Amino acid sequence: MNLKDKVGFITGGASGIGYATAELLLQHGAKVAIIDVNSEAGRKAVSNLAVKYGEANVTFVKCDVTEDGDIEEAFKQTIAKFGRLDIIMNNAGILNESNYKLLISVNLTAVITGTMLGLKYLRKDQGGNGGVILNMSSISGLKPSLCLPAYAATKHGVVGYTRSMANSMAADIDVHGVRFNCVCPECTDTPMVRSLESVDSLNRRGIHHAQALSNYVSENVDDMIKASYIAENTIKLLADETKNGAAMLITSKGVAFIDPPEHPYFTDRANLKR
């Protein structure tokens, strides 16, 4: 996919990985809607980007991703502003083990809602231009998490949902023109991760092994991979039209595409002994 003149829609786009990806899309000649629940941060982000890339190329839409109506309205405002939609990045996320229902709502349900509502604007057979939906998972979506079991469950869900959507719609991709991929970064230096340095904050959010996690973050945060590095690889995945159903693991050691687990039950069920 040539990103020039394409339109991206990024939830949680006011900071961290979302903001870094928005800026790289703009550098590649795309236009971007930053979608965020934090109005102050969203307007500041757009103001900063508009100075560099022009007011006509970036906009902010306030949106609570736990509200279907907000997401729908954000899509409508984005298309009203830019006239099209090509990229959806379901990136908004939180860390809150104690309020696990909110955690699931933001980290998983909103990803599914953003995908299902956004599809009708992307599908070529429904008047769209085709495109790509990229869902933000985590390294915790690929392995167990000592401190964040509910968070890990949501991120495993994102990987499973993304792969399944790609698989279920692959046969008709020439008709609808939409790809589905996800990104699974290791712990990244973002405002959300830096908030883990406070033991009191961790305890309020019901996070397991709070002191150990706080110590780890405090000792390592300055050496963690940066949001800009995640964004660079995210851009590559967005542009790669050969990737559909991919789970991209990004770590300080590099990038790897993680395939679903293989087991005879999945591949050769007819020959299994009962």
N, C-alpha and C positions, 0 to 999 in steps of 0.2 A: 504494500500500500504506500503510495506517495502521500506524505502527510501534508503537503502544501495545499492550502485552501480547504482542508478538512476541518470538521467541527468536533471538538471533544467536550464531553460532559463529565466532570469529575466531582464525586461526592467526597466530603472531607477534604476539599481542595484548598482550604485556607492556610494550611500549614503542613509540615512534614513531607511525606512522600507525595501526597496529592499536589501540593504546591510546587515541589521540584519537578514533577512530571508536567504540570501545566506550563511551567516556564520553558521546558525543553520542547513541548509541542509548539509553543509560540515561536521559539527559535527556528523550528522547521517550517514555519509559514502557516501553521494551523491557527484556528480561532478556538477560544476556550471559554466555557461557562464553568465558573467555580461555584460549586454547590456546597453550602455549609450552614450549620445551625447557628454558628457564632457570627452575628452581623458585623460586629466591630472588626474581628479578624478577617472576615471575608472582604469587607470594603477596603481595609488596609492592603490586603493582598492584591486586589484589583488595581488599587491606586498605584502601588509599586510597579506592577507589571505594565500598566498602561503607559507609564513614563517611558519604559523601554521599548514597548511593542505597539503602542497606539491604542487609544480608547476604543476604536472600532473593532478591535480584535479580541477583547476580553470583557467579560461581564460577570457580575455576582448575582446569585439568586439564593435568598435565605430559604432553607429547607430543613425540616425535621424528618429524617429518613424513616422514622417509625410511623409516620403518617402517610398513608397512600396518596391522599389528596395533595400533600405538599410535593411529593415526587412527581406526580402527574403534572402539576402546575409548573414545576421546574423544567420539565421537558417542553411544555408548551412555550414558556418564556424563552428558552434557548432557541427553539426553532423560529419563534417570532423575531428574535434578534438577528440570527445568522442565516435563516432560510433553509437550513438542512441540519442533519445530525449523522455523524459517521463513527464516533468512538464513544462508548460508555465505559467509564471506569468506576465501578462500585468499590469505593475505597474507605468510606467512613467506618470508623471502628472505635471501640472503647475497651477499657479493662475494668471490670467490676464483678468480682466473683460473688459478692454478697447479693447484689441485685441481678441474679442470673437471668431473670426474665427480660430485663432491659438489655443485658448483654446479648442474649440470643436475638432480640428484636433488632438491635443495631447491626450486629456482626454477621447475622445469617439471614433473618427474615427480610431485612432491607435489601440485601444482595439479590434475593430471589424476586422481590417486588420490583427492584430497579431493572432487573433483567426482563421480567415479563411485561412490564409497562413500556420499557424502552424498545422492545422488539418490534412493536407495531410501527415505530418511527424509523427503524432501520431496514426492515424487510423490503426487498425489491418488489415482491409480489403484493405489497400493500402501499406502494408509492414512495418507498425510501430508496436509498442508494446502496444498500448493503453496508457492511462494516464489521466492527469487532466489539465484543463485550469482554472487558478484562475485569476480573474479580480479584480483590486483594485478600489473599490468605496469609500464611505465615509458615515459618519452619515448624511451628507448633501444630500446623495442620498436617504434618507428615510424620510426627513422632509424639510420644507421650510428653506431657509437661509436668514437672514436679510441683510448680507453684501455681499454675493456672489451668486446672482441669476443665472448668467450664469454658474458658476462653479457647482452649485447645479443641474442645468439642465443636465450637462454632467454626473454627478454622478448618477442621477436618470436613465439616459439612460444606464449606465453600468449595473445597477441592472436589468432593464427591459430586456436588451439584454441577459444577462447571464441566467436569468430564462427562457427566451424564447428559447434560444439555447438548454438548458437542456431538456425543454419540447418537442421541435420539434424533437429531436434526441433520446429521451428516449426509444422509441419502438425498436430501432435497436442497443441498447447499447451493446448487446452481440456480435454484428457484428463489430462495430467500436471501442468499448472499451474506450470511452472518456467521462469523467465527466466535468461539468462546474459549478463553484461556484464563489462567490464573497465575499469580505471582506469589511466591512463598519466601519472603526475606527472613534472614536470621535477625537477631536483635539489632535494631538500627537506632542511630542517634537522632531521635525525634523528641518533640515536647512530651508526647505520651510516655515514652520510655524514661525520660529524665524525671518524670513525676514519680517513678518507682524508687527514687533515692530516699523518699520520706517514709519512715516506718509507720508513722501515724496515718499517713495517707493509705498505705498498704493495708493496715489493719481496718480502717474504715471501709475499705472495699472488699474485705474478706479474703484477701490474697494469702495463700498458704506460705509457710516458711518466710514470713515477712522480713525478719532480720537478715537472713541469708541472702534473700533477693536484693534487699537494699544495699548490703555490702558489695554484692557482685556488681550492681549497676554503678555505685559510687566509684568503685575501683577500676571499672572498665569502660565507662561511657565515652570517655574522650578517645578511646581506641576503636570504638564500634564503627561499623561501616556507616557512611553518610547517606542521607536521603537522596543526594544527587547521584550516587552510584546506583541505587535502586532505580531511580528515574531513567538513567541512561540505558539500563537493560530492559526496563519496561517499554521504552520507546522502540527498541529493537524488536521486541515481541509484538508490539502493536503493528509494526510495519511488515512483519514476516507473514506473508499470505500462505505459507506452507504449514503454519502451525494452527491446529484446531484441536482443542481438548488438552492442551499442554499445561503442565504444572511446572513452572520455572522456579527452581530453588536458587536463591542468590545468597552467597556467603562471602566472607573475606577471602576465601580461597578460590572464588570464581563462580561460574554459573553451570548448573546442570539441569537437565530435564528429567523429572522423576516419573517413571512409568508406573501404572497400577501394579499391585502385587500379582505375581504369577503363581498359580497353583493348579494342579490337574483338575480340580473341581471346576475351575472356571473355563479351562481350555479343552478338556476331554471328558466331560461328564458321562458320555455314553459308555465309556469303557471302565468307569469306576465300579469296584465291587461294592455291593450293598451288604 
